[in-house]
Amino acid sequence: MALSVVEKDVKDDDVKTGGIAADRLRSIVERIERLEEERKALSGDIKDIFAEAKSAGFDVKVLRQLIRIRKQEAAEVEEQETLLDVYRRALGM
């Protein structure tokens, strides 16, 4: 069964609008929006855990520093600690 010109135009508009694949664009935007909501929820969860740590007597600033250090390679951490030690000595600390 052949599509009429009007039906064909409507179908083409569903697929492309101004040269853009509208369905694909909508899918991408919706996925990004979902992930942003998930990120927001995760950020809230992390904030709650830091509050729990603080109420348990842990120093949140130090915890953040530990987490940052754990993400680094061992050699990089060692190099930074060595430089920090050299700089402290240079300043008489």
N, C-alpha and C positions, 0 to 999 in steps of 0.2 A: 504494500500500500504506500503510495507516494505522499510525502508531506506537502501541504499547500505552502505557498510562499510565506504566509503569515505564521504558520506553525513552525516553519524552518527558521524564520527570524527570531521567534521566541526561544526556540531551542538553542540557537547560536548565542543569544544574549545570556542564557543561563551559564554557558561555558565561558564565554569571553565578553568582557565589557571594556571597551576602549583598549582592546589589545591585551587585556589582563585576564587570566584564568580566575574568575571570581570565586569559584568553589575552592580552588587550591589556596587562594589568598585568605578566604574565610577560615579554612582549616588551619592554616599557619597561625593566624591571629588568635583563634580560639585556643590552640595548643599553648601559645605564649601566655595567654591570660590564665589558663589553668595552672601553668608552672609558676607564674607570679603569685597566685593564691597559695600554692603549696609552699613557696619560699617564705611568704608572709607567715604562714602557720609554723614552719620550721624555725623561723627567727623568734617567734613567740615562745616556742618550746625551749630554745637555747637560752633565752632570757630567763625563763622560769628555772632552768637548771643552775644558771649563775646565781640567781636569788637563793636557791636551795643551798648552794655551796657557801654563799656568804653567811646565811643563817647558821650553817654548821661550823662557822669560824674560819673558813678559808679566805685568803686574800684573792679577790677576783682579778685584780690587775696582774698578779703573779700567775694565776691560772691561765689567763689569756696569753701571757708570755710563754708559758710552758707549751701551750697548744701550738703557738707559732713556731717554736723551736722544734717540736716533734714533726712538723711538716717538712723541715729542712733535711738535707743529706748530712750524714754524720761528719764528713770532712768539712763541710761548710760551717757547721756548728763549732767544730774544733778550731777552725781558722778564726772565727769571730771571737771565741773565748781567748785565744792566744793574743789577738790584737787588743782586746779589752784589757788583758793583763799587762801588756806592754804599755798601753796608754795610761793605766793606773799608776804604774811605776814611774813613768815620765812625769806624772803630776804629783808624785810623792804620796800617793794614797795607799 
